[in-house]
Amino acid sequence: MSRSYLVGLAGNTQRPSRTLGLVEALVAEIGLRHPVDSEVHDLVDLGADLGATLDPRFAPPRLAGILDAIETADALVVASPVYKGAYTGLFKHLFDLIDPKGLAGKPVVIAATGGSERHSLVVDHALRPLFGFFGAAIVPTGVYGTEKEFLDYRPSHSALVARIGQAADETARLLRVHAGPAALARRA
Ligand SMILES: Cc1cc2nc3c(=O)[nH]c(=O)nc-3n(C[C@H](O)[C@H](O)[C@H](O)COP(=O)(O)O)c2cc1C
């Protein structure tokens, strides 16, 4: 089976981060089910460059590298903390810099973390429409974790861990369908 290029992107603005822990767990679980070369980024990596960049053609090298990784990946794991009932502004800004056709057909796991269960629908009411706009192959199971479902910033509650496994199963199935000559050509 050919290896797939899996990119994780966490929209957290501070570390340590539950959102980063969630992305890392999803990437690791997918890697147990399908051969991947993976990398994980978070917005903390980008510092002030992200907010200061209004046109991707003028992105500084680190941001340009992450934009390129997002567009050339065979699959993405994206997650944001809930801020004021939605994804963070900087998370949205990053995807505003992505080519509208850059994610077409790409498997994308959507996930979020929040302080309470009340905002769990951010996955389906904010993240799903955003990646629907891009025409991504959104993984059916979205993942939402509340603060109390994490221990030391890693997913720990059994229901959350099970949901991560379900999303990973579905992503691995999609990668088996999507991986192949097209994915290799994109990276050539
Ligand atoms: C500015 C700000 C706004 C927030 N707004 C919400 C919110 O509307 N709903 C919610 O459930 N949690 C909210 N939270 C809590 C975070 O979503 C939660 O702590 C999240 O797990 C933090 O992720 P992190 O550990 O990756 O930084 C907010 C936190 C901050 C800092």
The ligand as a Gaussian input file, in Angstrom:
#p B3LYP/6-31G(d) Opt

LIG

0 1
 C      -11.062000      33.670000      23.907000
 C      -11.706000      32.365000      24.293000
 C      -13.015000      32.120000      23.946000
 C      -13.633000      30.907000      24.290000
 N      -14.936000      30.680000      23.922000
 C      -15.508000      29.484000      24.192000
 C      -16.849000      29.228000      23.776000
 O      -17.524000      30.049000      23.188000
 N      -17.372000      28.000000      24.054000
 C      -16.665000      27.012000      24.714000
 O      -17.210000      25.914000      24.931000
 N      -15.393000      27.240000      25.129000
 C      -14.801000      28.446000      24.868000
 N      -13.500000      28.683000      25.259000
 C      -12.731000      27.590000      25.910000
 C      -11.814000      26.879000      24.915000
 O      -12.494000      26.534000      23.717000
 C      -11.281000      25.559000      25.515000
 O      -10.623000      25.819000      26.722000
 C      -10.356000      24.862000      24.520000
 O      -10.244000      23.502000      24.851000
 C       -8.974000      25.507000      24.510000
 O       -8.172000      24.821000      23.587000
 P       -6.573000      24.762000      23.727000
 O       -6.264000      23.959000      24.983000
 O       -6.121000      24.087000      22.493000
 O       -6.076000      26.182000      23.820000
 C      -12.891000      29.909000      24.977000
 C      -11.544000      30.174000      25.335000
 C      -10.969000      31.381000      25.006000
 C       -9.500000      31.616000      25.361000

